[in-house]
Amino acid sequence: MAKSRKKSINKPVYIVDGSRTPFLKAKGHVGPLHAADLAVAAGKPLMERQNFSASEFDEVVLGCVMPGPNEVNIGRVAALRLECGDAVPGWTVQRNCASGMQALDSAAFNIASGRSNLVLAGGVEAMSHAPILLNDMMVNWLSDFSRIKKPAGKIKAISQLRGKHLKPIIGLICGLTDPVVGLNMGQTAEILADRFNISRADMDEFAVESHRKLAAGQDNGHFDEIEITYDTAGKFYDNDDGVRRDSDINGMSKLKPVFDRRFGKVTAGNSAQITDGAALLILASEQAVKDHDLNVLGRISDSHWAGLDPSQMGLGPAHAMAPLLSTNKLKVDDVDYWEINEAFAAQVLSCIAAWKEEKYCRENLNISGTVGEIPRERLNVDGGGISIGHPVGASGARIVLHMLHTLKRNKAKRGIASLCIGGGQGGAMLIENEME
């Protein structure tokens, strides 16, 4: 059996409300909103419908992987812009793709320990604003140039500039590459596709289904958590704009592999989209719920974080969710809905395959037999990162928020939200609906 562990959250931690911006696909230029703007766009309408003021928060915790140079501690920047006041501290967490979930987990721990009663937490990312950096040669050249006093010396230095000095470093590419194993996230997905015999057709079918689910969810009004967001030019955004309603297998199969151009199966179509977005949630203790007479959307019952080989990072959800089930004495059938962030179709399909493989469960999860099979009709019911997008700092908060709405809508009790994490980790959170 899996190694025993205690529940990580041993007191009630409630989620009373939440909202998010539309997730906006990066389209080759910087997006209309910086990360802090997105956080404020999600937070302002959320606060306007509360019966307490923002100054009553004990803290603000946001996940963000690549905050801009003017918003380094984006948790504090957002807290001030949301009028929490000078006395409410704000801080930022970074756990790669699960930063938004880490923010929720950190807030839940503080509430469960009695340190906090009312916390604003979530995640934000403006991936289209990822920095383009100067290389070391150019940095050194600029440093030397700044110390030259005479015009002749400056002219000579300029004459020594070469193309290699101007070669940029793309921050987004660096961020999506593991420095220990030297593989980017797409390459790790190719490894999993090979390991579990995931075919290109299977991956493309999964991707098409993600777009179909998102389109159906939009048509059926399943995204009440989205707030209309305006940019400085007055343009508004009211839906996730990465959906491709005309997506089909024929079109998907024509896309070329990106990470292994000769033999690969991972394409832009069956991978998560590069996206900007924010998702914020209000977490409260039992006392805060009573003091402020708050309605309750649901509760965070438990969470788990797991580590594994960075080259296999996509299996992180399988490693994080299995102990979560064991600790809470649950089986797969006891969970009503599942959210596994769609970093890659190959990655989600490999997690499903790993749980059905007795050898993998025994050797990697310390489980005799198998964990079981996640019903596909209960997984990512309104689409995922392939269609919605994956702003890395925000996705962990988004899937928890949407899980709560899914449980409420379907009068279901229990869900698990999980993500793979660059660097070889997995995070999972057990969410329960407060049944009326």
C-alpha positions in Angstrom: 0.0 0.0 0.0 1.0 3.6 -0.4 3.0 5.2 2.4 0.6 6.5 5.1 0.3 10.2 5.8 -1.8 12.5 7.9 -4.3 14.9 6.4 -2.7 18.2 5.7 -5.7 20.3 6.6 -7.3 19.3 9.9 -9.7 22.2 10.4 -12.5 23.5 8.1 -11.2 25.9 5.4 -14.1 27.2 3.3 -14.1 28.9 -0.1 -16.8 31.4 -0.1 -16.5 33.0 -3.5 -14.2 33.4 -6.5 -13.8 34.9 -9.9 -11.5 35.0 -12.8 -10.7 36.9 -16.0 -11.2 35.3 -19.4 -8.0 33.4 -20.4 -6.6 35.3 -23.4 -4.5 33.5 -25.9 -1.1 35.1 -26.7 -1.1 36.1 -30.4 2.5 37.1 -31.1 2.4 40.4 -29.4 2.2 41.5 -25.8 -1.3 41.1 -24.5 -3.6 44.0 -23.5 -3.1 43.6 -19.7 -0.1 43.1 -17.4 -0.3 40.5 -14.7 -1.3 43.0 -11.9 -4.0 44.4 -14.2 -5.4 40.9 -14.6 -5.4 40.3 -10.9 -7.2 43.5 -10.3 -9.7 42.8 -13.1 -10.6 39.5 -11.3 -10.5 40.9 -7.8 -12.6 44.1 -8.1 -15.9 42.6 -9.1 -15.3 39.8 -6.6 -15.0 42.3 -3.8 -17.9 44.5 -4.9 -20.3 41.7 -4.1 -19.0 40.9 -0.6 -20.5 42.2 2.6 -17.1 43.0 4.1 -14.4 45.4 3.0 -11.1 44.4 1.5 -9.3 45.8 4.6 -10.7 42.9 6.6 -8.5 40.3 4.8 -5.7 39.0 7.0 -3.5 38.6 3.9 -3.3 38.3 0.1 -1.5 35.4 -1.5 -1.0 35.1 -5.2 0.9 32.6 -7.4 2.9 34.0 -10.3 5.9 32.6 -12.2 6.9 35.6 -14.3 5.8 38.9 -12.7 6.9 42.0 -14.6 9.7 44.2 -13.3 7.2 46.7 -11.9 5.2 44.1 -10.0 7.8 41.8 -8.5 5.8 41.0 -5.3 2.5 40.9 -7.2 0.6 39.7 -4.2 1.3 43.0 -2.4 0.8 45.1 -5.6 -2.7 43.5 -6.1 -3.6 43.9 -2.4 -2.9 47.7 -2.5 -4.7 48.2 -5.8 -7.7 46.3 -4.5 -7.8 48.7 -1.6 -7.0 46.2 1.1 -5.1 49.0 2.8 -1.5 49.4 4.0 -2.0 47.0 7.0 -2.9 43.9 4.9 0.2 42.0 3.9 0.5 40.5 0.5 3.0 37.9 -0.8 3.7 35.9 -3.8 4.4 32.1 -4.2 6.1 30.3 -7.1 5.7 26.6 -7.7 5.8 26.7 -11.5 2.6 25.4 -13.1 0.9 24.9 -9.7 1.7 28.4 -8.3 -2.0 29.2 -8.1 -2.8 26.0 -6.2 0.2 26.6 -3.9 -1.3 30.1 -3.1 -4.6 28.4 -2.1 -2.7 25.7 -0.1 -0.6 28.3 1.7 -3.7 30.3 2.6 -5.5 27.2 3.7 -2.6 26.2 6.0 -2.6 29.6 7.6 -6.4 29.4 8.2 -6.2 25.8 9.6 -3.4 26.8 12.0 -5.4 29.8 13.3 -3.0 32.4 11.9 -5.5 33.8 9.5 -9.3 33.8 9.2 -10.0 35.5 5.9 -7.6 35.4 2.9 -7.7 36.4 -0.7 -5.7 33.9 -2.7 -5.2 32.7 -6.3 -2.9 33.1 -9.2 -2.1 35.3 -12.2 0.1 35.2 -15.3 0.6 37.3 -18.3 2.7 34.9 -20.4 2.6 37.2 -23.4 4.6 39.7 -21.4 7.4 37.1 -20.6 10.7 39.0 -20.7 13.2 39.0 -23.5 16.6 39.3 -21.9 20.1 40.5 -22.9 22.8 37.8 -23.0 25.9 38.1 -20.8 28.1 39.5 -23.6 25.7 42.4 -24.1 25.4 43.0 -20.4 29.1 43.2 -20.1 29.4 45.4 -23.1 26.9 47.9 -21.7 28.7 47.9 -18.4 32.0 48.6 -20.0 30.4 51.2 -22.3 28.9 53.1 -19.4 32.4 53.7 -17.9 33.9 55.1 -21.1 34.3 58.9 -20.8 35.8 60.0 -24.2 33.8 60.1 -27.4 36.6 58.3 -29.3 36.4 55.4 -26.8 32.6 55.2 -27.2 32.9 55.1 -31.0 35.5 52.3 -30.8 33.3 50.3 -28.4 30.3 50.7 -30.7 32.4 49.4 -33.6 33.1 46.2 -31.7 29.4 45.3 -31.4 28.6 42.1 -33.2 25.4 40.2 -33.9 26.2 37.8 -31.1 25.8 40.6 -28.6 22.3 41.2 -29.8 21.1 37.6 -29.7 18.2 37.7 -27.1 17.4 35.2 -24.4 13.7 34.3 -24.6 12.5 34.1 -21.0 9.5 31.9 -21.7 11.6 29.2 -23.4 14.0 29.3 -20.4 11.1 29.0 -18.0 9.7 26.0 -19.8 13.0 24.1 -19.8 14.2 22.1 -16.8 17.8 23.1 -16.0 18.6 19.9 -14.3 17.7 17.4 -17.0 18.0 19.8 -19.9 14.6 19.0 -21.3 11.7 21.4 -22.1 8.2 20.4 -21.0 7.2 19.3 -24.5 10.2 16.9 -24.6 9.1 15.3 -21.3 5.6 14.8 -22.9 7.2 13.0 -25.8 9.0 10.7 -23.3 5.6 9.8 -21.6 3.9 9.3 -25.0 6.6 6.7 -25.8 6.6 5.1 -22.4 2.8 4.5 -22.3 2.3 4.0 -26.1 0.1 7.0 -26.4 -0.5 7.4 -30.2 -0.7 10.7 -32.1 -4.3 9.9 -32.9 -5.2 9.5 -29.2 -3.5 12.8 -28.4 -5.3 14.6 -31.2 -8.7 13.1 -30.3 -8.1 14.3 -26.7 -7.3 17.8 -27.9 -10.4 18.0 -30.2 -12.5 16.8 -27.3 -11.1 19.6 -25.1 -12.2 22.2 -27.6 -15.6 20.5 -28.0 -16.2 20.5 -24.2 -15.2 24.2 -23.8 -17.5 25.2 -26.6 -20.4 23.3 -25.1 -19.6 24.7 -21.7 -19.7 28.2 -23.0 -22.9 27.6 -24.8 -24.5 26.1 -21.7 -23.4 28.9 -19.3 -20.9 26.9 -17.3 -18.5 29.7 -16.8 -20.2 32.0 -14.3 -16.9 32.6 -12.6 -15.6 34.7 -15.5 -15.8 38.5 -15.1 -15.9 40.7 -18.1 -12.5 42.3 -18.4 -11.7 45.7 -20.1 -8.3 46.9 -21.4 -7.2 50.5 -21.4 -8.5 51.0 -24.9 -12.0 50.1 -23.7 -12.1 46.7 -25.5 -13.9 44.0 -23.5 -13.2 40.3 -23.1 -16.0 38.0 -21.9 -14.9 34.5 -22.7 -11.8 32.3 -23.0 -10.7 33.1 -26.6 -8.5 30.1 -27.3 -11.4 27.8 -28.2 -11.4 26.5 -31.7 -15.0 25.5 -32.4 -14.2 24.1 -35.8 -11.4 21.8 -34.4 -11.5 18.3 -35.9 -9.3 15.3 -36.2 -8.5 16.0 -39.9 -7.2 19.5 -39.1 -5.4 18.4 -35.9 -3.6 15.6 -37.7 -2.0 18.0 -40.2 -0.1 19.9 -37.5 3.6 19.1 -37.4 5.4 18.0 -34.2 7.1 20.9 -32.3 9.5 19.3 -29.9 10.8 16.3 -31.9 10.3 17.4 -35.5 11.3 14.1 -37.0 9.7 11.4 -34.8 7.5 13.3 -32.3 3.8 13.3 -31.7 3.4 16.4 -29.5 2.1 19.4 -31.6 0.9 22.9 -30.8 -2.6 21.5 -31.2 -2.4 18.8 -28.5 -0.5 21.1 -26.1 -1.7 23.8 -23.7 -1.9 27.3 -25.1 0.3 30.2 -24.0 -2.2 32.5 -22.3 -2.8 35.5 -20.0 -5.3 35.3 -17.1 -6.0 35.5 -13.4 -8.2 33.6 -10.9 -8.8 34.7 -7.3 -10.7 33.0 -4.5 -11.8 34.0 -1.0 -10.9 31.5 1.7 -12.4 31.7 5.2 -12.3 30.0 8.6 -15.4 28.7 10.3 -15.3 31.8 12.5 -15.0 34.2 9.6 -18.0 32.6 7.9 -20.1 33.2 11.0 -18.7 36.7 11.7 -19.4 38.0 8.2 -22.5 35.8 7.5 -20.9 34.4 4.4 -22.3 31.9 1.9 -20.1 28.9 1.3 -19.2 27.6 -2.1 -17.2 24.6 -0.8 -14.2 23.6 1.2 -10.6 22.5 0.8 -10.5 19.2 2.6 -6.9 18.1 1.9 -4.0 18.5 -0.4 -0.8 16.7 -1.4 2.5 17.5 -3.1 4.7 14.9 -4.8 8.1 14.8 -6.4 9.4 12.6 -9.2 12.0 12.4 -12.0 11.9 15.8 -13.8 12.0 14.0 -17.2 8.7 12.4 -16.2 7.2 15.5 -14.8 3.8 15.0 -16.6 3.0 12.1 -14.2 3.0 14.5 -11.3 -0.9 14.3 -10.9 -0.7 10.5 -10.7 1.8 10.7 -7.9 0.0 13.5 -6.0 -3.6 12.2 -6.3 -2.9 8.6 -5.2 -1.8 9.5 -1.6 -4.7 12.0 -1.4 -7.1 9.1 -2.1 -5.3 6.8 0.4 -5.2 9.3 3.2 -8.9 10.1 2.9 -9.8 6.4 2.4 -11.3 7.1 -1.0 -11.5 5.1 -4.2 -11.7 6.4 -7.7 -15.4 5.9 -7.7 -15.9 8.0 -4.6 -14.7 11.1 -6.5 -17.5 12.7 -8.6 -15.4 15.0 -10.8 -11.7 15.4 -11.7 -9.7 18.3 -13.1 -6.2 17.4 -14.4 -4.6 20.4 -16.0 -4.0 19.8 -19.6 -0.4 20.8 -20.1 -0.3 18.2 -22.9 -2.7 15.6 -24.1 0.1 13.0 -23.8 0.6 14.0 -20.2 -3.0 13.6 -19.1 -3.4 10.3 -21.0 -0.2 9.0 -19.4 -1.6 9.7 -15.9 -4.7 7.8 -16.7 -2.6 4.9 -18.1 -0.2 4.9 -15.2 -3.0 4.3 -12.7 -4.3 1.3 -14.7 -0.8 -0.3 -14.9 -0.1 -2.7 -12.0 3.7 -2.5 -12.5 3.7 1.3 -12.4 1.6 1.5 -9.3 3.7 -1.1 -7.5 7.1 0.3 -8.5 6.4 4.0 -8.4 3.4 4.6 -6.1 3.9 1.7 -3.6 0.5 0.4 -4.3 -0.4 -3.2 -4.7 -2.8 -3.7 -7.6 -3.9 -0.6 -9.4 -5.4 2.7 -8.4 -8.2 2.5 -11.0 -9.4 4.3 -14.0 -10.7 7.8 -14.0 -14.0 8.0 -16.0 -13.4 10.2 -19.0 -16.9 11.7 -18.8 -16.0 13.0 -15.3 -12.7 14.5 -16.3 -12.2 18.1 -17.4 -15.9 18.3 -18.2 -15.7 21.8 -19.6 -12.3 21.6 -21.3 -8.9 22.3 -20.1 -5.5 23.9 -20.8 -5.5 22.7 -24.4 -8.6 24.8 -25.2 -8.9 27.2 -22.3 -5.2 27.9 -22.0 -2.6 27.6 -19.3 -1.3 30.8 -17.7 1.0 29.0 -15.5 0.6 31.1 -12.3 -3.2 31.0 -12.6 -4.2 27.5 -13.7 -4.0 25.9 -10.3 -6.5 28.4 -8.9 -8.7 28.2 -12.0 -9.2 24.4 -11.8 -10.1 24.6 -8.1 -12.6 27.4 -8.7 -14.2 25.6 -11.7 -14.4 22.4 -9.8 -16.4 24.1 -7.1 -18.9 25.4 -9.7 -19.0 22.0 -11.3 -19.9 20.3 -8.0 -22.5 22.9 -7.2 -24.1 22.7 -10.7 -24.3 18.9 -10.6 -25.2 18.7 -6.9 -22.1 16.5 -6.5 -20.1 16.1 -3.3 -16.4 15.6 -4.1 -13.8 16.5 -6.6 -10.0 16.4 -7.1 -8.0 19.1 -8.9 -4.4 18.4 -9.9 -1.5 19.6 -12.0 1.9 18.4 -13.2 4.7 20.8 -12.3 7.8 21.6 -14.2 10.9 20.3 -12.4 9.2 17.0 -11.6 6.4 17.6 -9.1 2.7 17.1 -8.8 0.0 18.9 -6.8 -3.5 17.8 -5.9 -6.3 19.2 -3.9 -9.5 17.5 -2.5 -12.5 19.8 -2.8 -15.9 19.2 -1.3 -19.2 20.8 -1.9 -21.1 22.0 1.1 -24.3 20.1 0.3 -27.5 21.9 1.1 
